[in-house]
Every structure is written in structure tokens, then in C-alpha cells.
Amino acid sequence: MTIKLVLVRHGLSSFNSKGLIQGRTDDSILTDEGYEQALKAGKALSKINFDKIYSSPLRRAAETAKTIKKNLNKGHNIVFDENLLEVDLGQWSGLKIDDIKKKFPETYPTWKNDPENLILKGSNNKTYKPIQELFDQATNFIEDILQIYLKKDDINILVVGHNAILRCLILSLLGKPKQGFRKIRLENASFSILNISKKDDSFKTQIECLNQTSHLNKNIPSQIGDSRIFLVRHGETNWNKEGRFQGQIDIPLNENGKIQARKTFEYLKNISLNKAFSSSMHRPYETAQIILQHKKDLKIEKIDSLVEISHGLWEGKLESEIREEWPILLKNWHDKPEEVIMPEGESIKDVSERSIEAFKNICSSQKDNDLTLVVAHDAVNKTLICNILGINHSNIWMIKQGNGGITVIDLFNDPSKRPVISALNITTHLGGIIDSTASGAL
């Protein structure tokens, strides 16, 4: 039983276009461009059979939801839920950032650098923490849908909301990583997809993608950092397709994997990549070569510490074969991966430590406007993304990395600014909105 949440931020609004802070005001409405974005979103989502639609009642979100609904198969009523209201920024609403910097010089830096701890004064002169209150809303919304739907069959739910509340929904489902609010982005009319499944008396979450914008004729979200890294998982292998644990056995790309790499090349061909790194194994290196086929003079630096996790004695085996010999260890791998060292293999902690060290070295070599390709593996990419999000490597199952999937990471020269995941697991160039790449084995 799985709930698939498709989160959509409202289209471009009048306040967005003027550079004004919106917050909870309902004075901001969809622009013509915002309606066009909502129409494109509806067309892209038309093949998904939604069972329920939720929206913020604020006009810019409500109109986005109504416009999307026109292209959907089922004629559901939209549930306007106040738990999806945008953050309440009080007297900041309607102001430009420069005005806020001048009028509120003591509080603005907190909003920029540590928004979870921002304290504002309300109309009653009482103080409140707007982002913390928003997390409470997110928790209430999640609890409501879990209570209603998690005991039922698989269900698809569309949620239309705002930048801050949707971020809080995502982060709440990830366990509220510390200072996570500024580590992800959601652009107007972007898609983010999360899968929630029941596990015993609790639930587990998987991020399928974040901030997809390709349906808006915008392959990659606009750059916000001083430099940028495109983190790609290698293309498919026969063992991915069969569900075999491949680990450090150097299985090459199959024909579909080469096609995926070529499609990734087409998707990124307008990006002026000027640096490239790869795991030293063949499947990511060949993927990188195909992506960079029009840049023959660009050297791809192989990095041994980005190789896939060693599955030890599990390598080359199907999960059913592993279950026969190591049933308890395999169950623990799915439930508590951080506690497992595979027979004659590695732990996820080992992989996380070596991968993060390699990634730090790559980041430290970045210069202004560098656009860098990094091609690695499922476990490696997952541990890197966990680290950026501020969640423990034990949560690798929360992150999806499809073969040929693209994750975009923006980096900043200012050491106080953390890396931002501007998009996660873009796979629309390989199929539809839903990631349909082989699940493989890990």
C-alpha cells in the first residue's frame, strides 16, 4: 500500500513577478504566465490517475489546482485545506527583499540563514515562529492523509500549494533534518513526487524526485549558486534489469543503458560542462563518456572512492538467493542498513565516508561558474544526497536514484551557505513524469 504524493507549487503570481514577499496574503493572483504554467502542468500530469486533489485555499494555488484539474481524467472535487496555507510573514507581505533588509535589519539575516528560528511579531504584538508553525501545519496534513488513506490500496494524491509549505511537507516526511529549509528548492509549477508506504505500525518515505521543471520547457532549474554539479547515476546494466546485486563487479552498460546515457546527453547538451568526474568503474565512466560525446577534449577524472558499495558474497546474486542463505541479514539491510556489514563486503557507513570525502574534494576544486559532471552509483549518490540534506546515511532508502537520473546541486563560495539541491532525480528525459527506470538491487 503506497501513497504517491505529487506536489505542485502554484504558477507564477503577480507578487512573484514583481519580486514581492507573498506569505499568507491573498492579494497575489496568477499571472497569464502562471496560468500557462498550470496548463502545461495539467497536460504533463494527465496520464496519472489521481484519486484525490488537495490545494491551499489561497487564490494563486486554488487557480493553479483548478487549471490543472481541467486536464485530468477524473472529475474530483478539490479539497481546499487550510493546512496548506503559505507561511504567515505578517507585515513582511507585499514588501521587496531590499525593503525588508532596511526595515528589519536584525531579523532578515535569520530568515536568510536560519529561517526555522525566525521570530516575528504578530498583529497582537505577540511573537511567533512562522516556519515552526508551518511545520505544525505540515504535520497535521500528513497525519490526516495517513489516517485516511494508508490502510487502503495504492493511491495517487495531487497537492497544490506554496513554496514554504511544500518544503515543510517534504522535510517533515524526511524527519525534519536540521536547517533543511534552505537545502531544497521548488520553482513555480514544478513537480516533486514522494512515495509513502506502510511499514508495520509506521510508514516510510521515498523521494522520487524534487523540483522537476521539464514540462515547462525548462530542462534544468535556473542556477542560484556560484557553481553547479550535475550528479548522475550510470545507465542500466543487465544486472540492474535482473535485480542482481552488482556492487563492485564491473558490469558494463546494456543497450538500454547506453540509450539512457545518450538521452541524458541530449537533455544536458546545452549545458556548458567544463569539468567531469566519474567512479573508476566501467558503467559510470562509459555513461560519462556518452554524456560528454561532444566534448572529446574534456578529461574525465576517475575517482576510486566513488565506486559502488561492495556487496561481498552477495554480488551476482538475486535477492531471492540471498534470502535463502542470509534471511535475517537481508531483512536488516532493508530495515536498518546502517547496522549491516555484508559478508566480506562494506557497510553503508564505509561508503558514505569515502564518498563524502571525494565529493568535498570535488567541491573544493570548483571555481566561479564551473559546471561539473559527476557520474557514480546508486548507493554512492544516495549517501551524498543524504549528507547534503542533513539526514543520516541510515536513510538511504528515502532517496531514489534512477539509472540515468540527474540531480542538480548548487554550490556557493560563501562558506556559511550550504549546498542546495536544486533538482533531484530528473528522469523525464527517459520516460514520463514517474521514474520508470529499473529498480535493480542495492
PyMOL commands that set and color helices and strands:
alter all, ss='L'
color gray80, all
select helices_A, chain A and resi 14-18+32-45+59-69+82-84+90-92+97-103+108-113+115-117+130-149+163-173+181-183+214-216+238-242+255-268+282-291+304-306+312-314+319-325+327-335+337-339+348-364+378-389+393-398+428-430
alter helices_A, ss='H'
color red, helices_A
select strands_A, chain A and resi 2-9+52-55+78-80+120-121+127-128+155-161+191-199+202-212+227-233+275-279+300-303+371-376+406-411+420-426
alter strands_A, ss='S'
color yellow, strands_A
deselect
rebuild
show_as cartoon
